């Protein structure tokens, strides 16, 4: 009898922007405590996992050439972590994985984390695992501090290294313009630069998170714009001084506020509505301060199956 080959599963997972990112001092174990508000965005990666005769990874789309296809890719780490969690052989049956990138690579938008989260959801489907989202989230946390959030999506308050999440209810949609830089920034390097800036002086720190939560509850983007804050921004700008010009250009183009996304160098501009975002994007793309621009909105759903058997 012929073995039944399962239908390939495609999962879409979102990028994130940190509306508020408070970074604590360097801990003895080398990590920093974070208090952060994540919002998922409609910039997405799609990961397809198929059973195949030969294992392999193909990466296409935005910045694909700078993504490793060997075992260091987070999708393979996700395969190994989930297989270990459920006691399966990660190499049998062989898997062919395709990543379609819409999230900038090394842009501070959790692109690799989105691919890891998407792979977990795809495998749970392909392997027909009876696993709830909470159990999947524990495996996600082993893979990186942003992975649980992109798995969950929406809006959430993150503490610890950002992986301890409390969902935040939101009935409002926010409109963004995302400015992609020509290169990436390494997240560990940006943290090291922040430690250096703090050792040299006392760069300003973001305030408390509660007013940001109140602004989100109001749904007024003008109120939220005044409170966007990121402790990593000074470090990202110090490493990439041109970002100052990008941030200014977005506000001059009509955005309510601009912020470096996570560790950068992507900049995110909050706009008053969808039409304003289209206008800001058009003007910013003509300003010559960034490689390209995208319009996005958030919050959106977390990693979810879009094609495969019983796609939800
Ligand atoms: P974060 O915001 O979570 O700190 P980031 O968005 O700045 O991350 P990523 O796009 O996740 O950065 O990429 C960081 C590095 O991880 C890349 O330079 C690349 O070498 C490596 N990497 C491993 N797997 C992937 C993947 N699937 N997609 C993108 N990069 C990956």
Boltz pocket constraint, residues with backbone or C-beta under 6 A from the ligand:
constraints:
  - pocket:
      binder: B
      contacts: [[A, 66], [A, 67], [A, 68], [A, 72], [A, 73], [A, 74], [A, 75], [A, 99], [A, 103], [A, 104], [A, 105], [A, 106], [A, 107], [A, 108], [A, 109], [A, 110], [A, 111], [A, 112], [A, 113], [A, 115], [A, 116], [A, 146], [A, 184], [A, 185], [A, 187], [A, 262], [A, 263], [A, 264]]
      max_distance: 6.0
